[in-house]
Amino acid sequence: MARSELDNFNIDVFKLKSGDHNYQFQIGNKFFDAFPESLIEKGNGEVKVLMEKTETFIKLNTHIEVTVELECDRSLDLFDYPINTDNEIILKFGDEEEEISEEIMIIPRDRQRVNLAQFIYEFIMISVPMKKLHPRYNEEEESDDIIYTSETLPDADDDQNEEIDPRWQKLKKLK
C-alpha cells in the first residue's frame, strides 16, 4: 500500500518534450505513512511543481503548502504547523545515478520516470523546526533563550567592587 502511494508522485520524463510542464500533487496522511522513519504521521496539503525539461537536464521548482501535525517538545500536546516552502532541484542526464550536491543529481539518460516523493518528503522535513513548540508558547520562547551581548554581560569593573580574596590579589600582582 505504501509503495502505491509513492507511485502517485511519478512523472514520465522519457516521452516529455522539452519545455515547461506543470504538475500538482495532494499530500495526505498516507504520504507520511509511506516513510516509516518519518517524524510526521499526519499532514495534508498541496505541492505544485514546475518542471523545465531540456536535452541535458530537468529543473524542478516546487512550491509546497502543507499543514503537518507536530508534538510539542515542552508539553507533548499535538498542534498543527503550517509549512510553506519553495525549493529547486536539478536533475542532469548522465551515465549513472549520482548525487552531486543537495540540489543537483545525475540520473541515467534512459530514465523512464522520476519519482518526486522523496524530494517532497525531504523538503517538508527540513522545514520542520528543530525546537517544536506549541503556538501558545511563542511569547515565552523568546524569554527562554537568553542572548548575551556585550551590553548585557557584567562589566569587569563591577567585579573590582566586590571584595576579592587576598590570595587572588597577590596573584594578580604577578601579571
Disulfide bonds with the S-S distance in Angstrom:
none
